[in-house]
C-alpha cells in the first residue's frame, strides 16, 4: 500500500512539473500543442452509442461515473451512495448525455438550462455580457470519461463533444454555452473548442466543486462555425473540428424522438426522482426551505406530492415565487394577412413561447400590428394548428423581430398542445397527457 501511494505521489509530482514547464511556453505554442492532439474519427466503432440518459440504469451509471471522477480529482468527498446527483439533475430543463460502449456508460455530461434555480456558475460569474447578446444559455457541467478511455486519443471525448454541439444547435435551442472548469483545464476548452473566458478571470473557491478554483468561459454557438472554419478549415479531416462538428454525421448518435416541437427532454418520472433524490441520495432533504418551495412550484401536480420534500414553512400562495418556464418551443409556422389592396401577405414564423390565448414568435419580415390574420403553427411532426391571430406588439432583439400575438379562439389541436405542456413536467406526465391524441 505504501509503495502504491509513493508511486501515485511521484506521478502527481511529475505531472505538476510538466504542467509548470508547459505553462512557460507562449500561449500560441500551448494552443498549437493542444490542437495537435485532435483526433476525431468520422466513423467511430459501432459499439459506441451516444444518447440521452433516460433509464434508471443509464442515469445511475452516469452519476456513479461522475462521482468517481470528481472524487479522484478532489472536486468532492466520497459520498455513501457512490453517486453525484445534484438538484440540477432533478430539473426538467436539464438533459444528461451519455456515451455507451458495448452497453456500458463510459462518458457523460449534463446540459443545464436556466430555471428558477439558475445555473451553478452564476453564483460566482457575471453573465450580463452573455445575456446582452440574446439567445438561451446552457451550462455544460458534470463531464466525466471512464478511466479506461482517457488515454485513447479522445475516442469518447470528441464524439461526446460532437453530440453536445449537435444537440444544442439542433434540439436544445441554445445559443450560448457556459462552463466553470479548473484553471489547469481551461486552455483545453479555449484552444480546442474556442471558448472565451468570462469577465471574472478566476475564482479561488467554487462551492459546487468542493471549493476547488474555477475559471468561467463561454461559447457563442451562432458564431462558432465561422470560428471553427477559420481555425480548422485547412486541416486534415481527422484534425478538422469544423468538418467534424458542422458537416459530419455520426451514425452513433441517437437524437431524441419528440412528439412535439419542444426543446426540453425531461426523462425523470416521479419514481426516478424519488429513487435518485430521496432514496439513493438526500438531495431533496438537504435543500433549503426556499429551494423546496421552488421545487414544489416546478412539480406542482398532485401526482408529484409523494416524492417532494416537506417544507418547514409552506407558503400561503405561490405568488412570491419567480415564475418558471416549463417548456420552450421551436415551432415553425406562418402568418397570413390581407394587405390594404386585398393581396395575401405570408410571413414565416418561429414560435418560441406559447400559451392558451397567445404566443411569441420571431418573423423573417415585418408584420402589421393589430391586423387580424391566420396563423398556422406546426406543433409537432403530425400536429398542426390554424388559428385566428393578431400581432399586438413587436420588438427587435438579436437581429430578429419578435412579435407577441393574441388569439381570437384556440382550436382543438392548440388546446390539447397547451394542456399537454401544462401537465408534462416529467416524462410520464407528457406521455399521459398526449396519449389521448392517438385516436
KOLSEDO-443441 format. One record per residue (C-alpha): x, y, z. Coordinates in pm, 1 decimal. Example, Ala and Ser with C-alpha at 12.3 -4.5 7.8 and 13.67 -1.06 7.14 Angstrom:
KOLSEDO-443441
+----------+----------+----------+
|       c1 |       c2 |       c3 |
+----------+----------+----------+
|   1230.0 |   -450.0 |    780.0 |
|   1367.0 |   -106.0 |    714.0 |
+----------+----------+----------+
***
This chain:
KOLSEDO-443441
+----------+----------+----------+
|       c1 |       c2 |       c3 |
+----------+----------+----------+
|      0.0 |      0.0 |      0.0 |
|    284.7 |    240.6 |     89.5 |
|    459.3 |    158.3 |   -238.9 |
|    142.4 |    228.3 |   -436.0 |
|     92.4 |    559.1 |   -252.9 |
|    454.0 |    654.9 |   -321.4 |
|    415.9 |    582.1 |   -692.2 |
|     97.4 |    788.9 |   -702.7 |
|    274.6 |   1082.9 |   -539.4 |
|    563.7 |   1053.8 |   -784.6 |
|    325.8 |   1054.9 |  -1082.3 |
|    140.5 |   1355.3 |   -938.9 |
|    465.5 |   1546.5 |   -886.9 |
|    576.3 |   1456.2 |  -1239.6 |
|    252.0 |   1585.9 |  -1388.9 |
|    271.6 |   1907.0 |  -1189.3 |
|    630.5 |   1957.4 |  -1304.2 |
|    536.1 |   1906.7 |  -1667.0 |
|    244.5 |   2145.9 |  -1625.7 |
|    474.8 |   2417.2 |  -1488.5 |
|    718.7 |   2373.1 |  -1776.6 |
|    431.6 |   2374.7 |  -2026.4 |
|    295.9 |   2699.6 |  -1877.2 |
|    625.1 |   2873.9 |  -1965.4 |
|    559.4 |   2832.0 |  -2338.4 |
|    390.6 |   3121.2 |  -2525.2 |
|     10.9 |   3094.6 |  -2541.3 |
|     15.3 |   3038.3 |  -2918.9 |
|    257.4 |   2747.0 |  -2876.5 |
|     49.6 |   2591.9 |  -2597.0 |
|   -266.6 |   2616.8 |  -2808.9 |
|    -89.9 |   2465.1 |  -3110.4 |
|     23.2 |   2172.0 |  -2896.0 |
|   -331.2 |   2115.9 |  -2767.2 |
|   -469.0 |   2118.9 |  -3123.7 |
|   -205.4 |   1870.0 |  -3236.0 |
|   -378.7 |   1611.4 |  -3015.7 |
|   -709.8 |   1642.5 |  -3201.1 |
|   -810.4 |   1308.0 |  -3348.6 |
|  -1179.5 |   1299.1 |  -3438.0 |
|  -1271.7 |    975.2 |  -3613.1 |
|  -1561.1 |   1036.7 |  -3859.4 |
|  -1650.1 |    666.0 |  -3836.4 |
|  -1622.7 |    557.9 |  -3470.3 |
|  -1650.2 |    199.6 |  -3350.9 |
|  -2007.3 |     75.2 |  -3398.4 |
|  -2011.6 |    -35.7 |  -3035.7 |
|  -2013.9 |    333.1 |  -2935.9 |
|  -2363.2 |    481.4 |  -2884.7 |
|  -2434.0 |    842.6 |  -2790.7 |
|  -2777.8 |    915.5 |  -2645.8 |
|  -2975.2 |   1091.1 |  -2376.2 |
|  -2953.5 |    907.2 |  -2043.6 |
|  -3313.6 |    814.8 |  -1974.5 |
|  -3335.0 |    483.1 |  -1789.1 |
|  -3261.2 |    424.4 |  -1421.4 |
|  -2958.8 |    214.2 |  -1515.5 |
|  -2817.6 |    477.6 |  -1752.0 |
|  -2869.0 |    763.7 |  -1508.6 |
|  -2721.9 |    569.3 |  -1219.5 |
|  -2415.8 |    477.5 |  -1428.2 |
|  -2370.6 |    845.2 |  -1523.8 |
|  -2398.1 |    960.9 |  -1162.6 |
|  -2153.5 |    690.4 |  -1047.5 |
|  -1901.1 |    771.2 |  -1321.1 |
|  -1929.0 |   1139.7 |  -1231.1 |
|  -1885.7 |   1066.1 |   -859.5 |
|  -1569.9 |    863.3 |   -912.8 |
|  -1421.0 |   1125.5 |  -1145.9 |
|  -1494.8 |   1411.4 |   -904.9 |
|  -1357.3 |   1222.4 |   -606.2 |
|  -1034.5 |   1132.0 |   -787.0 |
|   -991.4 |   1497.3 |   -892.8 |
|  -1060.9 |   1631.0 |   -543.9 |
|  -1379.9 |   1807.8 |   -655.1 |
|  -1592.1 |   1624.3 |   -396.5 |
|  -1558.2 |   1394.7 |    -98.6 |
|  -1672.3 |   1032.1 |   -137.4 |
|  -2047.2 |   1001.1 |    -87.7 |
|  -2206.2 |    697.9 |     84.1 |
|  -2426.8 |    648.8 |   -222.0 |
|  -2129.8 |    642.4 |   -461.3 |
|  -2326.1 |    885.6 |   -679.8 |
|  -2300.7 |   1253.2 |   -766.8 |
|  -2655.2 |   1371.9 |   -830.9 |
|  -2738.9 |   1739.2 |   -775.9 |
|  -3062.9 |   1934.5 |   -766.0 |
|  -2991.8 |   2044.8 |  -1123.4 |
|  -3013.9 |   1682.2 |  -1241.0 |
|  -3368.1 |   1673.3 |  -1099.8 |
|  -3496.5 |   1959.6 |  -1313.5 |
|  -3697.4 |   1912.2 |  -1636.7 |
|  -3475.3 |   2173.5 |  -1804.3 |
|  -3158.0 |   1963.9 |  -1760.1 |
|  -3050.7 |   1697.5 |  -2009.6 |
|  -2785.1 |   1437.9 |  -1928.8 |
|  -2599.1 |   1295.5 |  -2229.2 |
|  -2412.2 |    967.6 |  -2216.0 |
|  -2166.5 |    768.2 |  -2424.9 |
|  -2205.7 |    390.1 |  -2407.5 |
|  -1952.2 |    136.4 |  -2531.5 |
|  -2065.4 |   -223.4 |  -2556.0 |
|  -2368.5 |   -129.5 |  -2348.4 |
|  -2168.4 |     28.5 |  -2062.9 |
|  -2170.5 |    402.4 |  -1984.3 |
|  -1816.8 |    533.8 |  -2040.9 |
|  -1879.7 |    908.4 |  -2070.1 |
|  -2133.5 |   1165.9 |  -1957.9 |
|  -2207.3 |   1536.9 |  -1939.2 |
|  -2510.3 |   1742.5 |  -1841.5 |
|  -2659.9 |   2049.3 |  -2008.0 |
|  -2832.6 |   2275.5 |  -1757.5 |
|  -3074.1 |   2530.6 |  -1896.8 |
|  -3170.1 |   2823.8 |  -1677.8 |
|  -3465.6 |   2775.1 |  -1443.8 |
|  -3576.3 |   2919.5 |  -1109.6 |
|  -3263.9 |   2751.1 |   -968.4 |
|  -3041.5 |   2940.2 |  -1213.7 |
|  -2703.6 |   2791.9 |  -1311.2 |
|  -2438.6 |   2656.7 |  -1072.8 |
|  -2178.1 |   2903.4 |  -1204.3 |
|  -2389.7 |   3218.2 |  -1198.0 |
|  -2339.1 |   3240.1 |   -821.6 |
|  -1979.1 |   3347.4 |   -886.3 |
|  -1962.1 |   3460.3 |  -1252.1 |
|  -2137.5 |   3757.7 |  -1409.9 |
|  -2337.4 |   3662.8 |  -1719.7 |
|  -2463.9 |   4009.8 |  -1811.4 |
|  -2243.6 |   4035.7 |  -2119.4 |
|  -2361.4 |   3692.9 |  -2240.2 |
|  -2727.9 |   3775.3 |  -2181.6 |
|  -2688.9 |   4106.2 |  -2367.6 |
|  -2620.8 |   3914.3 |  -2689.8 |
|  -2960.0 |   3742.4 |  -2676.3 |
|  -3047.3 |   3374.7 |  -2703.6 |
|  -3081.9 |   3098.9 |  -2447.9 |
|  -2792.9 |   2987.4 |  -2227.4 |
|  -2698.9 |   2639.3 |  -2108.1 |
|  -2424.1 |   2543.6 |  -1866.5 |
|  -2207.9 |   2245.4 |  -1960.4 |
|  -2149.8 |   2054.6 |  -1639.7 |
|  -2082.1 |   1712.0 |  -1491.4 |
|  -1835.2 |   1596.8 |  -1758.6 |
|  -1664.8 |   1263.4 |  -1694.9 |
|  -1496.5 |    993.5 |  -1905.2 |
|  -1420.5 |    644.0 |  -1778.8 |
|  -1051.3 |    596.6 |  -1686.0 |
|  -1014.8 |    314.8 |  -1940.1 |
|  -1090.8 |    563.3 |  -2221.4 |
|   -896.0 |    870.8 |  -2107.4 |
|   -582.7 |    769.2 |  -2295.0 |
|   -744.7 |    666.7 |  -2623.1 |
|   -688.6 |    992.8 |  -2812.8 |
|  -1034.6 |   1134.0 |  -2744.8 |
|  -1223.5 |    825.0 |  -2867.9 |
|  -1503.7 |    909.7 |  -2622.8 |
|  -1446.2 |   1277.9 |  -2550.5 |
|  -1466.5 |   1405.6 |  -2909.2 |
|  -1782.8 |   1209.9 |  -3001.5 |
|  -1939.6 |   1331.7 |  -2675.4 |
|  -1847.0 |   1691.8 |  -2764.2 |
|  -1987.3 |   1638.5 |  -3114.6 |
|  -2312.6 |   1507.2 |  -2963.8 |
|  -2328.2 |   1807.5 |  -2729.8 |
|  -2276.2 |   2050.7 |  -3020.6 |
|  -2537.7 |   1884.7 |  -3241.6 |
|  -2793.7 |   1850.7 |  -2962.3 |
|  -2757.1 |   2214.3 |  -2853.6 |
|  -2770.9 |   2361.9 |  -3203.7 |
|  -3049.2 |   2137.5 |  -3335.0 |
|  -3268.5 |   2032.4 |  -3042.6 |
|  -3192.2 |   2229.7 |  -2725.7 |
|  -3246.6 |   2575.8 |  -2881.2 |
|  -2929.2 |   2708.9 |  -2718.9 |
|  -2712.5 |   2996.2 |  -2835.9 |
|  -2458.2 |   3025.8 |  -2554.4 |
|  -2271.8 |   2755.2 |  -2365.9 |
|  -2106.2 |   2845.9 |  -2036.3 |
|  -1862.7 |   2642.9 |  -1826.7 |
|  -1674.7 |   2666.0 |  -1496.7 |
|  -1362.5 |   2449.3 |  -1501.1 |
|  -1040.0 |   2403.7 |  -1310.9 |
|   -769.3 |   2654.0 |  -1419.5 |
|   -549.5 |   2359.9 |  -1523.5 |
|   -807.6 |   2259.6 |  -1786.4 |
|   -940.4 |   2588.8 |  -1917.9 |
|   -687.9 |   2609.9 |  -2202.4 |
|   -816.3 |   2282.8 |  -2347.0 |
|  -1159.3 |   2443.4 |  -2389.8 |
|  -1007.1 |   2766.0 |  -2520.2 |
|   -769.0 |   2607.9 |  -2768.9 |
|   -983.8 |   2319.9 |  -2896.3 |
|  -1345.4 |   2437.3 |  -2863.6 |
|  -1269.4 |   2813.1 |  -2877.9 |
|  -1440.7 |   2910.3 |  -2553.2 |
|  -1367.8 |   3264.7 |  -2431.4 |
|  -1316.2 |   3349.0 |  -2066.3 |
|  -1581.4 |   3537.5 |  -1873.5 |
|  -1501.3 |   3873.0 |  -1714.5 |
|  -1402.5 |   3723.1 |  -1378.0 |
|  -1080.5 |   3553.0 |  -1473.6 |
|  -1051.7 |   3310.6 |  -1183.3 |
|  -1239.0 |   3216.0 |   -866.4 |
|  -1032.9 |   3063.2 |   -587.6 |
|  -1319.0 |   2877.3 |   -419.2 |
|  -1601.0 |   2719.6 |   -621.9 |
|  -1851.9 |   2565.2 |   -379.0 |
|  -2011.1 |   2349.9 |   -649.0 |
|  -1675.9 |   2164.7 |   -687.0 |
|  -1575.3 |   2126.0 |   -320.9 |
|  -1405.6 |   2464.6 |   -308.6 |
|  -1168.5 |   2397.8 |   -599.2 |
|  -1059.9 |   2702.2 |   -803.6 |
|  -1255.3 |   2766.1 |  -1122.5 |
|  -1241.0 |   2970.8 |  -1440.9 |
|  -1557.4 |   3066.0 |  -1629.9 |
|  -1585.1 |   3069.0 |  -2008.4 |
|  -1849.6 |   3091.3 |  -2280.7 |
|  -1902.2 |   2984.1 |  -2643.1 |
|  -2146.3 |   3153.7 |  -2882.1 |
|  -2285.0 |   2869.4 |  -3094.2 |
|  -2414.4 |   3116.9 |  -3352.3 |
|  -2063.8 |   3235.5 |  -3441.1 |
|  -1882.6 |   2909.9 |  -3361.0 |
|  -1899.9 |   2756.1 |  -3713.4 |
|  -1714.9 |   3050.5 |  -3866.7 |
|  -1452.0 |   3043.5 |  -3592.4 |
|  -1407.3 |   2667.7 |  -3630.7 |
|  -1367.0 |   2708.8 |  -4004.5 |
|  -1104.2 |   2981.5 |  -3959.2 |
|   -910.2 |   2765.2 |  -3711.5 |
|   -953.2 |   2414.5 |  -3850.9 |
|  -1079.7 |   2454.0 |  -4208.2 |
|   -748.8 |   2369.4 |  -4377.3 |
|   -651.0 |   2080.2 |  -4150.1 |
|   -676.2 |   1709.1 |  -4245.1 |
|  -1016.0 |   1557.5 |  -4180.7 |
|   -931.3 |   1376.6 |  -3855.9 |
|   -789.1 |   1701.8 |  -3714.2 |
|  -1061.4 |   1923.9 |  -3855.7 |
|  -1313.5 |   2007.6 |  -3582.1 |
|  -1505.1 |   2234.5 |  -3820.9 |
|  -1576.7 |   1944.7 |  -4052.8 |
|  -1641.8 |   1715.4 |  -3755.6 |
|  -1887.3 |   1941.1 |  -3569.7 |
|  -2064.5 |   2111.1 |  -3859.7 |
|  -2063.4 |   1865.7 |  -4152.3 |
|  -2001.4 |   1511.8 |  -4028.8 |
|  -2296.6 |   1288.2 |  -3944.2 |
|  -2218.7 |   1025.2 |  -3682.3 |
|  -2449.4 |    723.6 |  -3705.2 |
|  -2356.0 |    653.2 |  -3342.9 |
|  -2568.5 |    949.2 |  -3227.6 |
|  -2928.7 |    870.5 |  -3130.8 |
|  -3115.8 |   1200.2 |  -3131.9 |
|  -3442.8 |   1224.7 |  -2934.0 |
|  -3773.5 |   1140.6 |  -3095.6 |
|  -4017.5 |   1411.7 |  -2991.7 |
|  -4389.8 |   1420.7 |  -3045.2 |
|  -4399.2 |   1799.7 |  -3021.1 |
|  -4150.2 |   2069.6 |  -3119.9 |
|  -4040.1 |   2135.8 |  -2762.4 |
|  -3674.7 |   2194.5 |  -2679.3 |
|  -3650.3 |   2004.8 |  -2349.6 |
|  -3623.7 |   1630.6 |  -2295.0 |
|  -3746.7 |   1560.3 |  -1940.1 |
|  -3674.0 |   1193.8 |  -1868.1 |
|  -3736.5 |   1187.6 |  -1493.4 |
|  -4052.0 |   1015.7 |  -1376.9 |
|  -4182.6 |   1061.7 |  -1023.3 |
|  -4037.6 |    718.8 |   -944.7 |
|  -3693.2 |    814.4 |  -1076.7 |
|  -3698.6 |   1144.1 |   -889.3 |
|  -3787.7 |    964.1 |   -567.6 |
|  -3524.0 |    694.4 |   -627.7 |
|  -3229.0 |    923.8 |   -700.5 |
|  -3302.9 |   1224.3 |   -480.9 |
|  -3478.6 |   1068.4 |   -179.4 |
|  -3368.2 |    705.3 |   -161.5 |
|  -3017.5 |    686.2 |   -309.5 |
|  -2913.8 |   1037.8 |   -202.3 |
|  -3051.7 |   1305.4 |     30.5 |
|  -3053.2 |   1586.1 |   -227.6 |
|  -3417.1 |   1683.9 |   -165.8 |
|  -3384.0 |   1656.5 |    212.5 |
|  -3080.2 |   1886.9 |    218.5 |
|  -3242.6 |   2169.3 |     20.6 |
|  -3310.9 |   2499.5 |    190.0 |
|  -3674.3 |   2579.3 |    258.5 |
|  -3681.7 |   2827.3 |    -30.3 |
|  -3532.0 |   2566.9 |   -265.2 |
|  -3801.8 |   2324.7 |   -153.8 |
|  -4064.5 |   2586.6 |   -234.8 |
|  -3912.3 |   2634.7 |   -579.5 |
|  -3917.6 |   2258.5 |   -634.9 |
|  -4285.1 |   2248.9 |   -536.0 |
|  -4350.8 |   2531.7 |   -783.1 |
|  -4198.1 |   2324.1 |  -1064.6 |
|  -4354.3 |   1989.2 |   -975.1 |
|  -4697.4 |   2123.8 |   -886.8 |
|  -4926.7 |   1839.0 |   -992.4 |
|  -5097.4 |   1608.3 |   -737.6 |
|  -4904.3 |   1302.3 |   -861.9 |
|  -4575.2 |   1470.1 |   -766.0 |
|  -4655.4 |   1520.4 |   -398.9 |
|  -4535.8 |   1177.5 |   -284.5 |
|  -4174.9 |   1245.2 |   -383.6 |
|  -4143.7 |   1612.4 |   -284.0 |
|  -3962.0 |   1714.6 |     37.4 |
|  -4165.2 |   1861.2 |    321.5 |
|  -4137.6 |   2236.8 |    372.8 |
|  -4083.2 |   2372.3 |    723.8 |
|  -4283.4 |   2686.5 |    646.3 |
|  -4517.9 |   2625.4 |    349.7 |
|  -4619.3 |   2944.9 |    165.3 |
|  -4982.8 |   3050.5 |    167.9 |
|  -4960.1 |   3115.0 |   -205.2 |
|  -4701.4 |   3085.7 |   -479.6 |
|  -4728.2 |   3446.7 |   -593.3 |
|  -4397.1 |   3545.3 |   -432.6 |
|  -4207.4 |   3279.9 |   -627.5 |
|  -4047.8 |   3372.7 |   -956.5 |
|  -4242.6 |   3212.4 |  -1238.9 |
|  -4071.8 |   2931.5 |  -1425.4 |
|  -4090.0 |   2838.8 |  -1791.0 |
|  -4152.4 |   2468.9 |  -1810.1 |
|  -4107.0 |   2428.5 |  -2182.4 |
|  -3953.5 |   2635.9 |  -2455.4 |
|  -4059.6 |   2576.5 |  -2813.7 |
|  -3923.1 |   2580.5 |  -3163.4 |
|  -4232.7 |   2550.1 |  -3379.2 |
|  -4224.6 |   2656.0 |  -3746.8 |
|  -4524.2 |   2836.9 |  -3885.2 |
|  -4652.1 |   3124.7 |  -4095.1 |
|  -4888.0 |   3420.6 |  -4065.6 |
|  -5127.2 |   3510.7 |  -4347.5 |
|  -5283.0 |   3856.5 |  -4358.6 |
|  -5464.1 |   4052.5 |  -4628.9 |
|  -5296.1 |   4380.2 |  -4730.1 |
|  -5483.1 |   4704.6 |  -4792.7 |
|  -5507.5 |   4623.8 |  -5163.6 |
|  -5656.7 |   4284.3 |  -5072.4 |
|  -5344.5 |   4082.8 |  -5157.1 |
|  -5229.3 |   3796.3 |  -4932.0 |
|  -4907.8 |   3857.2 |  -4735.8 |
|  -4745.2 |   3544.8 |  -4588.1 |
|  -4462.8 |   3573.0 |  -4333.3 |
|  -4262.5 |   3280.8 |  -4194.1 |
|  -4264.6 |   3244.7 |  -3815.6 |
|  -4071.4 |   3060.1 |  -3547.7 |
|  -4285.0 |   3023.0 |  -3233.9 |
|  -4070.3 |   3021.3 |  -2919.1 |
|  -4330.1 |   3060.3 |  -2640.9 |
|  -4696.0 |   2971.1 |  -2628.9 |
|  -4999.8 |   2997.8 |  -2401.7 |
|  -5367.7 |   2916.0 |  -2433.6 |
|  -5458.0 |   3257.4 |  -2581.7 |
|  -5131.8 |   3381.9 |  -2732.5 |
|  -4779.6 |   3314.7 |  -2847.8 |
|  -4440.2 |   3478.1 |  -2902.4 |
|  -4262.9 |   3430.6 |  -3235.3 |
|  -3983.9 |   3582.3 |  -3439.0 |
|  -4057.9 |   3668.6 |  -3800.8 |
|  -3842.3 |   3691.8 |  -4112.0 |
|  -4001.0 |   4023.4 |  -4210.2 |
|  -4224.8 |   4292.3 |  -4065.4 |
|  -4584.5 |   4211.5 |  -3973.2 |
|  -4859.0 |   4475.5 |  -3946.1 |
|  -4964.8 |   4543.2 |  -3586.6 |
|  -5327.7 |   4495.3 |  -3476.6 |
|  -5442.6 |   4336.1 |  -3800.1 |
|  -5618.8 |   4000.9 |  -3780.9 |
|  -5485.3 |   3714.6 |  -3987.1 |
|  -5443.4 |   3335.9 |  -3987.3 |
|  -5151.2 |   3178.8 |  -3800.1 |
|  -5060.8 |   2821.6 |  -3895.5 |
|  -4822.2 |   2657.4 |  -3649.3 |
|  -4661.2 |   2313.3 |  -3679.8 |
|  -4690.0 |   2195.0 |  -3318.5 |
|  -4528.0 |   1858.5 |  -3386.0 |
|  -4443.6 |   1616.0 |  -3661.3 |
|  -4809.4 |   1524.2 |  -3703.8 |
|  -4988.7 |   1805.8 |  -3521.3 |
|  -5078.3 |   2138.0 |  -3682.7 |
|  -5298.7 |   2424.7 |  -3570.8 |
|  -5450.8 |   2713.1 |  -3768.8 |
|  -5591.7 |   2993.2 |  -3554.2 |
|  -5713.8 |   3346.7 |  -3598.8 |
|  -5445.7 |   3572.0 |  -3452.3 |
|  -5326.9 |   3931.7 |  -3433.9 |
|  -4982.2 |   4076.8 |  -3362.0 |
|  -5024.2 |   4322.0 |  -3074.6 |
|  -4661.7 |   4424.4 |  -3023.2 |
|  -4322.9 |   4385.3 |  -3187.9 |
|  -3962.2 |   4445.5 |  -3090.4 |
|  -3619.2 |   4381.7 |  -3239.5 |
|  -3375.9 |   4161.8 |  -3046.0 |
|  -3053.6 |   3995.2 |  -3153.9 |
|  -3108.8 |   4078.8 |  -3520.2 |
|  -3460.7 |   3928.4 |  -3518.1 |
|  -3807.8 |   4082.3 |  -3493.5 |
|  -4015.9 |   3931.5 |  -3214.1 |
|  -4393.2 |   3963.2 |  -3213.6 |
|  -4645.9 |   3894.9 |  -2942.0 |
|  -4971.7 |   3753.3 |  -3078.3 |
|  -5316.0 |   3721.2 |  -2927.7 |
|  -5563.6 |   3456.4 |  -3041.8 |
|  -5931.4 |   3502.0 |  -3116.7 |
|  -6003.7 |   3142.5 |  -3014.7 |
|  -5766.2 |   2842.9 |  -2986.5 |
|  -5865.5 |   2537.9 |  -3188.7 |
|  -5874.7 |   2181.6 |  -3052.1 |
|  -5516.0 |   2099.2 |  -3153.5 |
|  -5391.9 |   2416.1 |  -2980.3 |
|  -5585.9 |   2336.6 |  -2660.3 |
|  -5452.3 |   1981.9 |  -2648.8 |
|  -5096.7 |   2103.2 |  -2702.3 |
|  -5115.0 |   2359.8 |  -2422.6 |
|  -5281.1 |   2104.3 |  -2196.4 |
|  -5000.9 |   1858.6 |  -2260.2 |
|  -4733.1 |   2117.2 |  -2185.3 |
|  -4906.2 |   2236.9 |  -1868.6 |
|  -4902.9 |   1886.3 |  -1720.7 |
|  -4592.0 |   1748.2 |  -1893.8 |
|  -4331.1 |   1828.3 |  -1630.0 |
|  -4191.6 |   1475.8 |  -1618.1 |
|  -4158.2 |   1218.1 |  -1891.8 |
|  -4454.3 |   1016.2 |  -1763.8 |
|  -4672.3 |   1328.3 |  -1736.6 |
|  -4614.6 |   1417.2 |  -2100.9 |
|  -4680.7 |   1060.8 |  -2211.0 |
|  -5008.8 |   1052.7 |  -2017.4 |
|  -5111.9 |   1397.0 |  -2139.8 |
|  -5060.6 |   1311.2 |  -2506.6 |
|  -5185.5 |    954.2 |  -2500.9 |
|  -5540.6 |   1061.6 |  -2584.9 |
|  -5411.9 |   1215.5 |  -2908.8 |
|  -5351.1 |    869.8 |  -3052.2 |
|  -5708.8 |    845.8 |  -3165.8 |
+----------+----------+----------+
***
